[in-house]
Amino acid sequence: MIYLDHNATTPVDPRVFEAMKPYLTEKYGNPSSIYRAGQDVRKAVEDARDLVAALLGATSREVYFTSGGTESDNTAIKGIALNRGSGHVITSAIEHPAVLEAVKWLEKRGFTATYVGVDSDGLVDPREVRDAVRDDTILISIMHANNEVGTIQPIEEIAAIAREKGVPFHTDAVQTAGKLGIDVDAMGIDLLSLSAHKFYGPKGVGALYVRKGTRFDPCVHGGHQERGVRGGTENVAGIVGLGKAAEIAAAEMDEERVRVGRLRDRLERGLAERITDLEFNGHREKRMYNTASVIVKYVEGEAMLLNLDYHGIAASSGSACTSGSLDPSHVLLAMGLPAPTAHGSLRFSLGRGTTEDDIDKVIEVLPPIVEKLRAMSAFTGDTAVEGGAHGDE
Ligand SMILES: *Cc1c(COP(=O)(O)O)cnc(C)c1O
């Protein structure tokens, strides 16, 4: 299989798996136990916390382990909201559902929210965020890089506005943690979500960074684990895996960025040369080096995906969470694409295992697929042109 869906999830790095193994077998103590078998495991959890903190330029006491990106986003948003009791939240229209749905849930409970829009490159305008701030604003949450189109938001500028207004700033950095250098102090971030499985760690574990002194309430009540912020016996093997993934990412990030960036550019060039009526989504410079989001006009994304799958190529149309539904991506719609056009989107997200041969195979295989599908749709009249079969959506 040629796997080009790293924004949906990544394979566990073999070095991560090796680090985790003992904690699934002989090192099974409960980190809360006072005897040695427990304390050895406690040390492994705290070592992992140090590694995650180092990845973010944070202190270890500011890092809380969670079950992943979704829980981190929910804890950040609801944790602040529950602490304040009422107020207004600012977020963007292109956030991951983990943020959007958490904010909508708050709206049903009396909180208010502003969803700032984006331009055609998928960029949030910091001035719009500034204009949205009210006296009762309790939180600003804007993602670092978008999972679908890769656009990187000006979060330093937004964080500076939040700081000036005395409002905590949260960022969903699930797509950037372990891929881009992050320094929570230099960037002015107060809360940050990350997830291990997006950077070669295991699924079901993540972390939430919360700046020291930020008032927030726990969302998972139980034991005193994670200093009372997140009750429940720790996912020790997962946490150790997250720590190892963070350590590897910190060491290899710079090299990987250059290597994968070249491959992504090769892919985009190759497709642009061979496919007519092809457009790229996302800001041309301010975007993730591993993501290529394309619109192939007059063809359904799902049809291309199935054909690619037949050739052993795994990619995505829209986000993984919404695939299976026929709704066009909320991100592309927010960027101003008409629904029928958004239906023709394909996302290739490259990663650590991607090779030049993988890319060349896609460049070879996709153009004839597009040609075939365009010929078929012209024949049946079932095209996805604007005002066509999907014009009323
Ligand atoms: C994958 C993803 C999440 C959810 O993370 P999980 O660990 O799968 O819950 C949240 N935000 C973004 C931007 C993501 O890409």
The ligand as an SDF file (V2000), in Angstrom:
LIG
                    3D

 15 15  0  0  0  0  0  0  0  0999 V2000
   -6.9000   14.2800   14.3000 C   0  0  0  0  0  0  0  0  0  0  0  0
   -7.2340   15.6450   14.7980 C   0  0  0  0  0  0  0  0  0  0  0  0
   -7.8900   15.8250   16.0290 C   0  0  0  0  0  0  0  0  0  0  0  0
   -8.4050   14.6700   16.8550 C   0  0  0  0  0  0  0  0  0  0  0  0
   -7.3680   13.9550   17.4590 O   0  0  0  0  0  0  0  0  0  0  0  0
   -7.6550   12.4780   18.0230 P   0  0  0  0  0  0  0  0  0  0  0  0
   -6.4330   12.1230   18.7680 O   0  0  0  0  0  0  0  0  0  0  0  0
   -7.8970   11.6220   16.8360 O   0  0  0  0  0  0  0  0  0  0  0  0
   -8.8570   12.5920   18.9100 O   0  0  0  0  0  0  0  0  0  0  0  0
   -8.1230   17.1140   16.4580 C   0  0  0  0  0  0  0  0  0  0  0  0
   -7.7140   18.1710   15.7340 N   0  0  0  0  0  0  0  0  0  0  0  0
   -7.0860   18.0450   14.5530 C   0  0  0  0  0  0  0  0  0  0  0  0
   -6.6440   19.2550   13.8140 C   0  0  0  0  0  0  0  0  0  0  0  0
   -6.8110   16.7730   14.0480 C   0  0  0  0  0  0  0  0  0  0  0  0
   -6.2090   16.6540   12.8690 O   0  0  0  0  0  0  0  0  0  0  0  0
  1  2  1  0
  2  3  1  0
  2 14  2  0
  3  4  1  0
  3 10  2  0
  4  5  1  0
  5  6  1  0
  6  7  2  0
  6  8  1  0
  6  9  1  0
 10 11  1  0
 11 12  2  0
 12 13  1  0
 12 14  1  0
 14 15  1  0
M  END
$$$$
